[in-house]
Amino acid sequence: MSEFWEDNFLDKQEMWGFEPAKSALLALDFFKGPSVKNVLIPGIGYGRNAEIFKSKGIQVTGIEISKTAIELARKHYGETMPIYHGSVSDMPFDDLKYDGIFCHALIHLLNANERAKLIQDCYGQLSDNGTMVFTAITKEAPNYGKGKKVGKDRFEFHRGVRIYYYDREAVETEFAEFGLTEIVAVDENQPMFLIRCKKSISKS
């Protein structure tokens, strides 16, 4: 997986441009308010979804597996945005608590154990009353069922990339214990679910 993304960023550089994802704009609404001072973005890439949070005075910290993507982010943001180099499977990278977590188009690239760990790790780094937002590709995507089947609802359509396709039941199964409050269909470059979770003070 790391080689795939490194090769892609080397070849295509800022491949998605700098317009934020629709889901990032929705997440910004959830993160508005003086109580949200910092946001963690696992899989930050070159930072295209960071600017809208930073523009509101929110400190952004990223995690990114591709060194080239981090170099691109440094080109645009300098050293103003901490980015940890590594896989989200190695979280946590610090002992901070974050008021918001935004994880876009990443979780569906992981296997079941990795997905469970990512959700748990993100929830563990969420402040009390904090909100975490994930986006995940759905079974409505045109490539669902295509390519090599590598597990239930999981297919390798592009070499080296195995995608798990969600339905609402799968979202509820994986996120129910972590303050799941909302599942919204959103059309990015693929049909996705926006998954919103809130950490209540009463739950550790």
C-alpha atoms as an extended CHARMM CRD file, in Angstrom:
* protein
*
       204  EXT
         1         1  MET       CA              0.0000000000        0.0000000000        0.0000000000  PROA      1               0.0000000000
         2         2  SER       CA              2.7560000000        2.4770000000        0.8940000000  PROA      2               0.0000000000
         3         3  GLU       CA              4.5040000000        1.8490000000       -2.4480000000  PROA      3               0.0000000000
         4         4  PHE       CA              1.2380000000        2.4060000000       -4.3350000000  PROA      4               0.0000000000
         5         5  TRP       CA              0.6650000000        5.8260000000       -2.7760000000  PROA      5               0.0000000000
         6         6  GLU       CA              4.2880000000        6.8870000000       -2.9980000000  PROA      6               0.0000000000
         7         7  ASP       CA              4.3370000000        6.0240000000       -6.7110000000  PROA      7               0.0000000000
         8         8  ASN       CA              1.0500000000        7.8690000000       -7.2660000000  PROA      8               0.0000000000
         9         9  PHE       CA              2.1910000000       11.0620000000       -5.5700000000  PROA      9               0.0000000000
        10        10  LEU       CA              5.5270000000       10.9160000000       -7.3680000000  PROA      10              0.0000000000
        11        11  ASP       CA              3.7630000000       10.5670000000      -10.7080000000  PROA      11              0.0000000000
        12        12  LYS       CA              0.6440000000       12.6970000000      -10.2550000000  PROA      12              0.0000000000
        13        13  GLN       CA              1.7430000000       15.1720000000       -7.5500000000  PROA      13              0.0000000000
        14        14  GLU       CA             -1.3060000000       17.2360000000       -6.4160000000  PROA      14              0.0000000000
        15        15  MET       CA             -3.6170000000       14.8230000000       -8.1980000000  PROA      15              0.0000000000
        16        16  TRP       CA             -6.8820000000       16.0750000000       -6.6530000000  PROA      16              0.0000000000
        17        17  GLY       CA             -6.1530000000       19.7790000000       -6.8990000000  PROA      17              0.0000000000
        18        18  PHE       CA             -6.7800000000       22.0440000000       -3.9250000000  PROA      18              0.0000000000
        19        19  GLU       CA            -10.5500000000       22.2390000000       -3.7690000000  PROA      19              0.0000000000
        20        20  PRO       CA            -11.5890000000       20.5760000000       -0.5090000000  PROA      20              0.0000000000
        21        21  ALA       CA            -13.7500000000       17.4710000000       -0.6170000000  PROA      21              0.0000000000
        22        22  LYS       CA            -17.4770000000       18.0630000000       -0.1250000000  PROA      22              0.0000000000
        23        23  SER       CA            -17.1740000000       15.9810000000        3.0160000000  PROA      23              0.0000000000
        24        24  ALA       CA            -14.5310000000       18.3450000000        4.4050000000  PROA      24              0.0000000000
        25        25  LEU       CA            -16.9590000000       21.2480000000        3.9920000000  PROA      25              0.0000000000
        26        26  LEU       CA            -19.6210000000       19.2800000000        5.8420000000  PROA      26              0.0000000000
        27        27  ALA       CA            -17.1300000000       18.3580000000        8.5460000000  PROA      27              0.0000000000
        28        28  LEU       CA            -16.2530000000       22.0220000000        8.9830000000  PROA      28              0.0000000000
        29        29  ASP       CA            -19.8520000000       22.6710000000       10.0360000000  PROA      29              0.0000000000
        30        30  PHE       CA            -19.4870000000       20.0100000000       12.7260000000  PROA      30              0.0000000000
        31        31  PHE       CA            -16.1560000000       21.4680000000       13.8810000000  PROA      31              0.0000000000
        32        32  LYS       CA            -17.2920000000       25.0980000000       14.0820000000  PROA      32              0.0000000000
        33        33  GLY       CA            -17.1840000000       26.8480000000       17.4050000000  PROA      33              0.0000000000
        34        34  PRO       CA            -14.5920000000       28.0600000000       19.9120000000  PROA      34              0.0000000000
        35        35  SER       CA            -14.3670000000       24.6380000000       21.5590000000  PROA      35              0.0000000000
        36        36  VAL       CA            -12.7400000000       23.1240000000       18.4470000000  PROA      36              0.0000000000
        37        37  LYS       CA             -9.0980000000       24.1350000000       18.5650000000  PROA      37              0.0000000000
        38        38  ASN       CA             -7.3850000000       21.2050000000       16.8590000000  PROA      38              0.0000000000
        39        39  VAL       CA             -8.1870000000       18.5980000000       14.2110000000  PROA      39              0.0000000000
        40        40  LEU       CA             -6.3430000000       15.4000000000       13.2860000000  PROA      40              0.0000000000
        41        41  ILE       CA             -6.4110000000       14.2680000000        9.6520000000  PROA      41              0.0000000000
        42        42  PRO       CA             -5.2270000000       10.6530000000        9.1820000000  PROA      42              0.0000000000
        43        43  GLY       CA             -4.2370000000       10.2140000000        5.5280000000  PROA      43              0.0000000000
        44        44  ILE       CA             -3.7380000000       13.9330000000        4.9980000000  PROA      44              0.0000000000
        45        45  GLY       CA             -1.9840000000       13.5360000000        1.6210000000  PROA      45              0.0000000000
        46        46  TYR       CA             -0.6260000000       16.8910000000        0.4690000000  PROA      46              0.0000000000
        47        47  GLY       CA             -3.1230000000       18.7650000000        2.6220000000  PROA      47              0.0000000000
        48        48  ARG       CA             -5.9440000000       19.7610000000        0.2990000000  PROA      48              0.0000000000
        49        49  ASN       CA             -8.5340000000       19.2260000000        3.0470000000  PROA      49              0.0000000000
        50        50  ALA       CA             -6.5050000000       21.0590000000        5.6810000000  PROA      50              0.0000000000
        51        51  GLU       CA             -6.8460000000       24.6480000000        4.4770000000  PROA      51              0.0000000000
        52        52  ILE       CA            -10.5450000000       25.1160000000        5.2640000000  PROA      52              0.0000000000
        53        53  PHE       CA             -9.9020000000       24.1120000000        8.8930000000  PROA      53              0.0000000000
        54        54  LYS       CA             -6.7520000000       26.2070000000        9.1580000000  PROA      54              0.0000000000
        55        55  SER       CA             -8.6140000000       29.2080000000        7.7100000000  PROA      55              0.0000000000
        56        56  LYS       CA            -10.9220000000       29.0750000000       10.7460000000  PROA      56              0.0000000000
        57        57  GLY       CA             -8.0030000000       29.1740000000       13.1570000000  PROA      57              0.0000000000
        58        58  ILE       CA             -8.0260000000       25.4250000000       13.8340000000  PROA      58              0.0000000000
        59        59  GLN       CA             -4.6480000000       23.7470000000       14.3460000000  PROA      59              0.0000000000
        60        60  VAL       CA             -4.3340000000       20.7990000000       11.9480000000  PROA      60              0.0000000000
        61        61  THR       CA             -2.1240000000       17.7570000000       12.4770000000  PROA      61              0.0000000000
        62        62  GLY       CA             -1.7510000000       15.1030000000        9.7960000000  PROA      62              0.0000000000
        63        63  ILE       CA             -0.6550000000       11.5080000000        9.3540000000  PROA      63              0.0000000000
        64        64  GLU       CA              0.5950000000       10.4300000000        5.9310000000  PROA      64              0.0000000000
        65        65  ILE       CA              2.2230000000        7.2750000000        4.5670000000  PROA      65              0.0000000000
        66        66  SER       CA              3.8170000000        8.9210000000        1.5010000000  PROA      66              0.0000000000
        67        67  LYS       CA              7.0070000000       10.9600000000        1.9530000000  PROA      67              0.0000000000
        68        68  THR       CA              6.3630000000       12.6770000000       -1.3730000000  PROA      68              0.0000000000
        69        69  ALA       CA              2.8940000000       13.7930000000       -0.2550000000  PROA      69              0.0000000000
        70        70  ILE       CA              4.4130000000       15.2350000000        2.9180000000  PROA      70              0.0000000000
        71        71  GLU       CA              7.0040000000       17.1110000000        0.8530000000  PROA      71              0.0000000000
        72        72  LEU       CA              4.1930000000       18.5540000000       -1.2780000000  PROA      72              0.0000000000
        73        73  ALA       CA              2.3440000000       19.6250000000        1.8660000000  PROA      73              0.0000000000
        74        74  ARG       CA              5.5190000000       21.2750000000        3.1790000000  PROA      74              0.0000000000
        75        75  LYS       CA              5.8060000000       23.1810000000       -0.0990000000  PROA      75              0.0000000000
        76        76  HSD       CA              2.3770000000       24.6930000000        0.4420000000  PROA      76              0.0000000000
        77        77  TYR       CA              2.2030000000       24.9850000000        4.2310000000  PROA      77              0.0000000000
        78        78  GLY       CA              5.8190000000       25.1100000000        5.3730000000  PROA      78              0.0000000000
        79        79  GLU       CA              6.3060000000       23.8220000000        8.9020000000  PROA      79              0.0000000000
        80        80  THR       CA              3.0580000000       25.2880000000       10.2180000000  PROA      80              0.0000000000
        81        81  MET       CA              1.2560000000       21.9530000000       10.0930000000  PROA      81              0.0000000000
        82        82  PRO       CA              2.6950000000       18.9310000000       11.9500000000  PROA      82              0.0000000000
        83        83  ILE       CA              2.5880000000       15.7730000000        9.8320000000  PROA      83              0.0000000000
        84        84  TYR       CA              3.6350000000       12.3630000000       11.1020000000  PROA      84              0.0000000000
        85        85  HSD       CA              5.1380000000       10.0720000000        8.4920000000  PROA      85              0.0000000000
        86        86  GLY       CA              3.7450000000        6.5680000000        8.8070000000  PROA      86              0.0000000000
        87        87  SER       CA              0.7660000000        4.2890000000        8.4190000000  PROA      87              0.0000000000
        88        88  VAL       CA             -2.4610000000        4.9360000000       10.2950000000  PROA      88              0.0000000000
        89        89  SER       CA             -2.1200000000        1.3230000000       11.4270000000  PROA      89              0.0000000000
        90        90  ASP       CA              0.6970000000        2.5760000000       13.6820000000  PROA      90              0.0000000000
        91        91  MET       CA             -1.4420000000        5.1430000000       15.4880000000  PROA      91              0.0000000000
        92        92  PRO       CA             -1.2250000000        6.8220000000       17.8750000000  PROA      92              0.0000000000
        93        93  PHE       CA              1.7400000000        9.0180000000       16.9720000000  PROA      93              0.0000000000
        94        94  ASP       CA              1.2560000000       11.3640000000       19.9270000000  PROA      94              0.0000000000
        95        95  ASP       CA             -0.6390000000       11.4920000000       23.2070000000  PROA      95              0.0000000000
        96        96  LEU       CA             -2.7640000000       14.5140000000       22.3240000000  PROA      96              0.0000000000
        97        97  LYS       CA             -6.5310000000       14.6890000000       22.3940000000  PROA      97              0.0000000000
        98        98  TYR       CA             -8.2020000000       16.2410000000       19.3540000000  PROA      98              0.0000000000
        99        99  ASP       CA            -11.4840000000       18.1500000000       19.2510000000  PROA      99              0.0000000000
       100       100  GLY       CA            -12.1180000000       16.8780000000       15.7240000000  PROA      100             0.0000000000
       101       101  ILE       CA            -10.8670000000       14.0630000000       13.5130000000  PROA      101             0.0000000000
       102       102  PHE       CA            -11.4490000000       13.9870000000        9.7600000000  PROA      102             0.0000000000
       103       103  CYS       CA            -10.5650000000       10.7760000000        7.9360000000  PROA      103             0.0000000000
       104       104  HSD       CA            -11.4760000000       10.9980000000        4.2460000000  PROA      104             0.0000000000
       105       105  ALA       CA            -11.5130000000        8.1080000000        1.7590000000  PROA      105             0.0000000000
       106       106  LEU       CA             -9.0950000000        5.9790000000        3.7460000000  PROA      106             0.0000000000
       107       107  ILE       CA            -10.8600000000        3.4440000000        5.9410000000  PROA      107             0.0000000000
       108       108  HSD       CA            -12.1710000000        1.4050000000        2.9920000000  PROA      108             0.0000000000
       109       109  LEU       CA             -8.5620000000        0.7080000000        1.9290000000  PROA      109             0.0000000000
       110       110  LEU       CA             -7.9610000000       -1.3400000000        5.0860000000  PROA      110             0.0000000000
       111       111  ASN       CA             -8.7900000000       -4.8990000000        6.1030000000  PROA      111             0.0000000000
       112       112  ALA       CA            -11.2450000000       -5.6610000000        8.8900000000  PROA      112             0.0000000000
       113       113  ASN       CA             -8.6760000000       -5.6800000000       11.7110000000  PROA      113             0.0000000000
       114       114  GLU       CA             -7.0480000000       -2.4910000000       10.4420000000  PROA      114             0.0000000000
       115       115  ARG       CA            -10.4170000000       -0.7500000000       10.1550000000  PROA      115             0.0000000000
       116       116  ALA       CA            -11.3450000000       -1.7070000000       13.6990000000  PROA      116             0.0000000000
       117       117  LYS       CA             -7.9980000000       -0.4630000000       15.0240000000  PROA      117             0.0000000000
       118       118  LEU       CA             -8.2630000000        2.8380000000       13.1390000000  PROA      118             0.0000000000
       119       119  ILE       CA            -11.7290000000        3.5480000000       14.5310000000  PROA      119             0.0000000000
       120       120  GLN       CA            -10.6120000000        2.6210000000       18.0430000000  PROA      120             0.0000000000
       121       121  ASP       CA             -7.4210000000        4.6830000000       17.8050000000  PROA      121             0.0000000000
       122       122  CYS       CA             -9.2390000000        7.7450000000       16.4810000000  PROA      122             0.0000000000
       123       123  TYR       CA            -11.8950000000        7.4900000000       19.1760000000  PROA      123             0.0000000000
       124       124  GLY       CA             -9.1540000000        7.1250000000       21.7620000000  PROA      124             0.0000000000
       125       125  GLN       CA             -7.5860000000       10.4150000000       20.6580000000  PROA      125             0.0000000000
       126       126  LEU       CA            -10.8920000000       12.2830000000       20.5950000000  PROA      126             0.0000000000
       127       127  SER       CA            -11.5750000000       14.8880000000       23.2730000000  PROA      127             0.0000000000
       128       128  ASP       CA            -14.7120000000       14.6000000000       25.3880000000  PROA      128             0.0000000000
       129       129  ASN       CA            -17.5910000000       15.9370000000       23.2680000000  PROA      129             0.0000000000
       130       130  GLY       CA            -15.3070000000       15.7840000000       20.2300000000  PROA      130             0.0000000000
       131       131  THR       CA            -16.5200000000       14.7350000000       16.7890000000  PROA      131             0.0000000000
       132       132  MET       CA            -14.8910000000       12.3720000000       14.3140000000  PROA      132             0.0000000000
       133       133  VAL       CA            -15.9270000000       12.1760000000       10.6790000000  PROA      133             0.0000000000
       134       134  PHE       CA            -15.0520000000        9.3430000000        8.3060000000  PROA      134             0.0000000000
       135       135  THR       CA            -15.9250000000        8.9190000000        4.6540000000  PROA      135             0.0000000000
       136       136  ALA       CA            -16.1590000000        5.4690000000        3.1200000000  PROA      136             0.0000000000
       137       137  ILE       CA            -16.9570000000        4.1970000000       -0.3550000000  PROA      137             0.0000000000
       138       138  THR       CA            -20.2950000000        2.4410000000       -0.7460000000  PROA      138             0.0000000000
       139       139  LYS       CA            -21.6680000000       -0.4940000000       -2.6750000000  PROA      139             0.0000000000
       140       140  GLU       CA            -23.2030000000        2.0040000000       -5.0950000000  PROA      140             0.0000000000
       141       141  ALA       CA            -19.7370000000        2.6000000000       -6.5610000000  PROA      141             0.0000000000
       142       142  PRO       CA            -19.4020000000        1.4200000000      -10.1860000000  PROA      142             0.0000000000
       143       143  ASN       CA            -16.4370000000       -0.8540000000       -9.3790000000  PROA      143             0.0000000000
       144       144  TYR       CA            -18.2200000000       -2.7550000000       -6.6250000000  PROA      144             0.0000000000
       145       145  GLY       CA            -17.9940000000       -6.4560000000       -7.3940000000  PROA      145             0.0000000000
       146       146  LYS       CA            -15.3230000000       -5.9810000000      -10.0590000000  PROA      146             0.0000000000
       147       147  GLY       CA            -11.7700000000       -7.2630000000       -9.9680000000  PROA      147             0.0000000000
       148       148  LYS       CA            -10.4020000000       -9.9570000000       -7.6980000000  PROA      148             0.0000000000
       149       149  LYS       CA            -12.5400000000      -10.7700000000       -4.6760000000  PROA      149             0.0000000000
       150       150  VAL       CA            -10.3440000000      -10.7980000000       -1.5690000000  PROA      150             0.0000000000
       151       151  GLY       CA            -13.0300000000      -10.9910000000        1.0980000000  PROA      151             0.0000000000
       152       152  LYS       CA            -16.6520000000      -10.2130000000        1.8430000000  PROA      152             0.0000000000
       153       153  ASP       CA            -17.4960000000       -7.0260000000       -0.0840000000  PROA      153             0.0000000000
       154       154  ARG       CA            -13.7640000000       -6.4390000000       -0.6350000000  PROA      154             0.0000000000
       155       155  PHE       CA            -12.2020000000       -6.3750000000       -4.0980000000  PROA      155             0.0000000000
       156       156  GLU       CA             -8.8490000000       -5.6280000000       -5.7130000000  PROA      156             0.0000000000
       157       157  PHE       CA             -9.6990000000       -3.7420000000       -8.9040000000  PROA      157             0.0000000000
       158       158  HSD       CA             -6.3690000000       -1.9030000000       -9.1790000000  PROA      158             0.0000000000
       159       159  ARG       CA             -3.2290000000       -3.8590000000       -8.4030000000  PROA      159             0.0000000000
       160       160  GLY       CA             -2.1340000000       -3.2920000000       -4.8240000000  PROA      160             0.0000000000
       161       161  VAL       CA             -5.3640000000       -1.5690000000       -3.7350000000  PROA      161             0.0000000000
       162       162  ARG       CA             -8.0020000000       -3.6210000000       -1.9730000000  PROA      162             0.0000000000
       163       163  ILE       CA            -11.2510000000       -1.7980000000       -1.3260000000  PROA      163             0.0000000000
       164       164  TYR       CA            -13.9800000000       -2.6810000000        1.1400000000  PROA      164             0.0000000000
       165       165  TYR       CA            -17.3960000000       -1.4290000000        0.0210000000  PROA      165             0.0000000000
       166       166  TYR       CA            -19.7650000000       -0.3400000000        2.7750000000  PROA      166             0.0000000000
       167       167  ASP       CA            -23.4990000000       -0.5200000000        3.1740000000  PROA      167             0.0000000000
       168       168  ARG       CA            -25.3660000000        1.0610000000        6.0890000000  PROA      168             0.0000000000
       169       169  GLU       CA            -25.4010000000       -2.1660000000        8.0480000000  PROA      169             0.0000000000
       170       170  ALA       CA            -21.6040000000       -2.4190000000        7.8380000000  PROA      170             0.0000000000
       171       171  VAL       CA            -21.2420000000        1.1870000000        9.0170000000  PROA      171             0.0000000000
       172       172  GLU       CA            -23.5050000000        0.5450000000       11.9710000000  PROA      172             0.0000000000
       173       173  THR       CA            -21.6540000000       -2.6580000000       12.8380000000  PROA      173             0.0000000000
       174       174  GLU       CA            -18.2260000000       -1.0190000000       12.8470000000  PROA      174             0.0000000000
       175       175  PHE       CA            -19.1100000000        2.3810000000       14.3590000000  PROA      175             0.0000000000
       176       176  ALA       CA            -22.0630000000        1.7560000000       16.6940000000  PROA      176             0.0000000000
       177       177  GLU       CA            -19.8910000000        1.4900000000       19.8070000000  PROA      177             0.0000000000
       178       178  PHE       CA            -18.0950000000        4.7360000000       19.0250000000  PROA      178             0.0000000000
       179       179  GLY       CA            -20.8220000000        7.3440000000       19.3160000000  PROA      179             0.0000000000
       180       180  LEU       CA            -22.3140000000        6.9510000000       15.8340000000  PROA      180             0.0000000000
       181       181  THR       CA            -24.7850000000        9.7880000000       15.2960000000  PROA      181             0.0000000000
       182       182  GLU       CA            -25.2470000000       10.1220000000       11.5450000000  PROA      182             0.0000000000
       183       183  ILE       CA            -24.7450000000        8.3460000000        8.2100000000  PROA      183             0.0000000000
       184       184  VAL       CA            -25.1510000000       10.5900000000        5.1680000000  PROA      184             0.0000000000
       185       185  ALA       CA            -24.7770000000        9.6800000000        1.5020000000  PROA      185             0.0000000000
       186       186  VAL       CA            -22.4130000000       12.0950000000       -0.2320000000  PROA      186             0.0000000000
       187       187  ASP       CA            -21.2210000000       12.1200000000       -3.8250000000  PROA      187             0.0000000000
       188       188  GLU       CA            -17.5020000000       12.7400000000       -4.1110000000  PROA      188             0.0000000000
       189       189  ASN       CA            -15.7070000000       11.2090000000       -7.1050000000  PROA      189             0.0000000000
       190       190  GLN       CA            -17.3740000000        8.0060000000       -5.8820000000  PROA      190             0.0000000000
       191       191  PRO       CA            -20.5870000000        7.3910000000       -3.9110000000  PROA      191             0.0000000000
       192       192  MET       CA            -19.6310000000        7.5810000000       -0.2440000000  PROA      192             0.0000000000
       193       193  PHE       CA            -21.0540000000        7.6250000000        3.2360000000  PROA      193             0.0000000000
       194       194  LEU       CA            -20.1650000000       10.4350000000        5.5840000000  PROA      194             0.0000000000
       195       195  ILE       CA            -20.0240000000        8.8490000000        9.0230000000  PROA      195             0.0000000000
       196       196  ARG       CA            -20.2730000000       11.1400000000       12.0300000000  PROA      196             0.0000000000
       197       197  CYS       CA            -19.4740000000       10.0660000000       15.5860000000  PROA      197             0.0000000000
       198       198  LYS       CA            -19.5020000000       12.0820000000       18.8160000000  PROA      198             0.0000000000
       199       199  LYS       CA            -17.6570000000       11.1880000000       21.9940000000  PROA      199             0.0000000000
       200       200  SER       CA            -19.7970000000       11.7140000000       25.0440000000  PROA      200             0.0000000000
       201       201  ILE       CA            -18.1880000000       12.6830000000       28.3260000000  PROA      201             0.0000000000
       202       202  SER       CA            -19.6680000000        9.6510000000       30.0500000000  PROA      202             0.0000000000
       203       203  LYS       CA            -17.9070000000        7.1410000000       27.7570000000  PROA      203             0.0000000000
       204       204  SER       CA            -14.1950000000        6.4770000000       28.2080000000  PROA      204             0.0000000000
